């Protein structure tokens, strides 16, 4: 963890003010869901990078937890667990605690047996600020996909990240890789940019209300 030393030989946190933490889901050996040779981890990273740039360009303090194709579990040397998946999730939680986060936005891609199922799904904690953020993101993404409906965000009780992160956190399933329309959006450069812009709009709306 980065610290800085001031003139009084006292150490201060490298990020003294809260930041938006973007969690690019999966990575490295963990590819996430897939469709043929299209891997979720690559889509998550591409959209996360674009979201990071958009937020920074609008003056938001932002951190991206991975900038390349690697597993965060590789950085976890402190947790004595044989499960790479648990070490990965624990490392994401640890980062959210080491960095003072105003919100945590974890980006993922969905998959369903029903290929007609499409659109975003946003999961939130059992906490008012998280639910508010999820609603803003759900609405912004559904406008992008032109679904002409509003689906209530879902309470993500079983998810490790949502159960263990103290900051308001959400998991954003940006679309269904199993659906042809969603997939076209998810894998195209233009589509990824539009998704990132929609997520930014939802985040900006949340902070306007808060």
C-alpha positions as CSV (number, residue, x, y, z in Angstrom):
1,X,0.0,0.0,0.0
2,X,1.3,3.4,-0.9
3,X,2.0,6.0,1.8
4,X,3.7,9.4,1.6
5,X,6.0,11.1,4.1
6,X,5.4,14.8,4.9
7,X,7.8,17.3,6.4
8,X,7.0,16.3,9.9
9,X,8.1,12.7,9.2
10,X,4.5,11.6,9.6
11,X,2.9,9.2,7.1
12,X,-0.3,9.9,5.4
13,X,-2.5,7.8,3.1
14,X,-1.7,8.1,-0.6
15,X,-5.4,8.6,-1.3
16,X,-6.6,11.0,1.5
17,X,-10.0,11.4,-0.1
18,X,-12.5,8.8,-1.1
19,X,-12.3,7.4,-4.7
20,X,-14.5,5.4,-7.0
21,X,-13.1,1.9,-7.2
22,X,-13.7,0.1,-10.5
23,X,-13.5,-3.7,-10.2
24,X,-12.8,-5.3,-13.6
25,X,-14.2,-8.8,-12.9
26,X,-12.2,-12.0,-13.3
27,X,-8.8,-11.9,-15.1
28,X,-5.8,-14.2,-15.7
29,X,-6.6,-17.9,-15.4
30,X,-10.2,-17.0,-14.5
31,X,-11.9,-16.1,-17.8
32,X,-15.4,-15.8,-16.4
33,X,-18.2,-16.8,-18.8
34,X,-17.7,-17.2,-22.5
35,X,-19.1,-17.5,-25.9
36,X,-16.8,-19.4,-28.3
37,X,-13.5,-17.6,-28.0
38,X,-15.1,-14.5,-26.5
39,X,-14.1,-14.2,-22.8
40,X,-15.9,-12.2,-20.2
41,X,-12.7,-11.1,-18.5
42,X,-11.6,-9.3,-21.7
43,X,-15.0,-7.5,-22.1
44,X,-14.9,-6.5,-18.4
45,X,-11.4,-5.0,-18.7
46,X,-12.2,-3.1,-21.9
47,X,-15.3,-1.5,-20.5
48,X,-13.6,-0.8,-17.1
49,X,-10.7,1.0,-18.8
50,X,-13.1,3.2,-20.8
51,X,-15.1,4.0,-17.6
52,X,-11.9,4.9,-15.8
53,X,-11.0,7.4,-18.5
54,X,-14.4,8.9,-18.6
55,X,-14.6,9.3,-14.8
56,X,-11.1,10.8,-14.7
57,X,-11.9,13.2,-17.5
58,X,-14.9,14.5,-15.5
59,X,-12.8,15.1,-12.4
60,X,-13.7,12.0,-10.4
61,X,-10.9,10.4,-8.3
62,X,-10.9,6.8,-9.7
63,X,-8.9,3.6,-9.3
64,X,-9.0,0.6,-11.6
65,X,-8.1,-2.6,-9.7
66,X,-6.5,-4.3,-12.7
67,X,-5.1,-2.8,-15.9
68,X,-4.2,-6.0,-17.6
69,X,-5.1,-9.7,-18.0
70,X,-4.0,-11.1,-14.6
71,X,-5.7,-12.6,-11.6
72,X,-5.9,-10.6,-8.4
73,X,-5.5,-13.9,-6.5
74,X,-1.8,-13.8,-7.6
75,X,-1.3,-10.8,-5.4
76,X,-2.9,-12.4,-2.4
77,X,0.0,-13.9,-0.3
78,X,-1.7,-13.2,3.1
79,X,-4.8,-15.5,3.0
80,X,-4.2,-19.1,3.8
81,X,-6.7,-20.6,1.4
82,X,-6.3,-23.3,-1.2
83,X,-9.2,-21.8,-3.2
84,X,-7.9,-19.4,-5.8
85,X,-11.4,-18.0,-6.2
86,X,-11.6,-17.1,-2.5
87,X,-8.2,-15.5,-2.6
88,X,-9.2,-13.5,-5.6
89,X,-12.4,-12.2,-4.0
90,X,-10.6,-11.5,-0.7
91,X,-8.0,-9.5,-2.5
92,X,-10.8,-7.3,-4.1
93,X,-12.3,-6.8,-0.7
94,X,-8.9,-5.9,0.8
95,X,-8.3,-3.3,-1.8
96,X,-11.6,-1.7,-1.1
97,X,-10.5,-1.4,2.6
98,X,-7.0,-0.1,1.9
99,X,-8.3,2.5,-0.5
100,X,-11.0,4.8,1.0
101,X,-13.8,4.1,-1.5
102,X,-16.9,6.2,-1.9
103,X,-18.4,3.5,-4.1
104,X,-17.3,0.1,-5.6
105,X,-18.5,-0.8,-9.1
106,X,-17.8,-4.3,-10.1
107,X,-18.2,-5.0,-13.9
108,X,-19.3,-8.4,-15.2
109,X,-21.0,-10.0,-18.2
110,X,-24.1,-12.3,-17.9
111,X,-25.0,-15.6,-19.5
112,X,-28.3,-17.4,-19.7
113,X,-29.7,-20.6,-21.1
114,X,-32.5,-18.6,-22.7
115,X,-30.8,-16.9,-25.6
116,X,-33.6,-14.4,-25.9
117,X,-32.9,-13.0,-22.4
118,X,-31.0,-9.7,-22.7
119,X,-30.2,-6.4,-21.0
120,X,-28.4,-5.3,-17.8
121,X,-28.8,-6.7,-14.4
122,X,-27.5,-4.7,-11.4
123,X,-27.0,-6.3,-8.0
124,X,-26.8,-4.4,-4.8
125,X,-26.2,-4.8,-1.1
126,X,-28.9,-4.7,1.5
127,X,-28.1,-1.0,2.1
128,X,-29.9,2.1,0.9
129,X,-26.9,3.8,-0.8
130,X,-26.0,0.7,-2.7
131,X,-29.7,0.3,-3.8
132,X,-29.8,3.9,-4.9
133,X,-26.6,3.5,-7.0
134,X,-28.0,0.3,-8.5
135,X,-31.2,1.9,-9.5
136,X,-29.4,4.8,-11.3
137,X,-27.1,2.3,-13.1
138,X,-30.0,0.0,-14.1
139,X,-32.0,2.9,-15.5
140,X,-29.0,4.3,-17.5
141,X,-28.1,1.0,-19.0
142,X,-31.7,0.1,-19.9
143,X,-32.0,3.4,-21.7
144,X,-28.9,2.5,-23.7
145,X,-30.3,-0.9,-24.7
146,X,-33.6,0.7,-25.5
147,X,-35.5,-1.9,-23.6
148,X,-38.5,0.4,-23.0
149,X,-38.9,-1.0,-19.5
150,X,-37.4,-0.6,-16.1
151,X,-36.4,-3.7,-14.1
152,X,-35.7,-3.3,-10.5
153,X,-32.1,-4.0,-9.5
154,X,-31.7,-7.2,-7.5
155,X,-30.5,-7.8,-4.0
156,X,-27.2,-9.8,-4.4
157,X,-27.2,-11.6,-1.1
158,X,-25.0,-14.6,-2.1
159,X,-22.2,-12.6,-3.6
160,X,-19.0,-12.4,-1.6
161,X,-18.1,-8.8,-2.7
162,X,-21.5,-7.4,-1.8
163,X,-21.5,-9.2,1.6
164,X,-18.0,-8.2,2.7
165,X,-17.3,-4.7,1.3
166,X,-18.2,-1.9,3.6
167,X,-18.5,0.8,1.0
168,X,-21.7,1.1,-1.1
169,X,-21.0,-1.5,-3.8
170,X,-22.8,-2.9,-6.8
171,X,-22.2,-5.7,-9.4
172,X,-23.1,-4.6,-12.9
173,X,-23.9,-7.4,-15.3
174,X,-23.6,-5.2,-18.4
175,X,-25.4,-7.6,-20.8
176,X,-25.9,-11.2,-21.8
177,X,-23.1,-12.7,-23.8
178,X,-25.5,-15.5,-24.7
179,X,-27.8,-13.0,-26.6
180,X,-26.8,-12.0,-30.1
181,X,-27.9,-8.3,-29.7
182,X,-26.2,-7.9,-26.4
183,X,-23.1,-9.7,-27.6
184,X,-22.7,-7.4,-30.5
185,X,-22.8,-4.4,-28.1
186,X,-20.4,-6.0,-25.6
187,X,-17.7,-6.9,-28.1
188,X,-17.6,-3.8,-30.3
189,X,-15.4,-0.8,-29.5
190,X,-18.3,1.5,-30.0
191,X,-20.6,-0.6,-27.9
192,X,-18.1,-0.8,-25.0
193,X,-17.7,3.0,-25.1
194,X,-21.5,3.4,-25.0
195,X,-21.8,1.0,-22.0
196,X,-19.0,2.9,-20.2
197,X,-20.8,6.2,-20.8
198,X,-24.1,4.8,-19.6
199,X,-22.4,3.6,-16.4
200,X,-20.8,7.0,-15.9
201,X,-24.2,8.6,-16.3
202,X,-25.6,6.4,-13.6
203,X,-22.7,7.1,-11.3
204,X,-23.0,10.9,-11.9
205,X,-26.8,10.7,-11.1
206,X,-26.1,8.9,-7.9
207,X,-23.6,11.5,-6.7
208,X,-26.0,14.3,-7.7
209,X,-28.7,12.8,-5.4
210,X,-26.2,12.1,-2.6
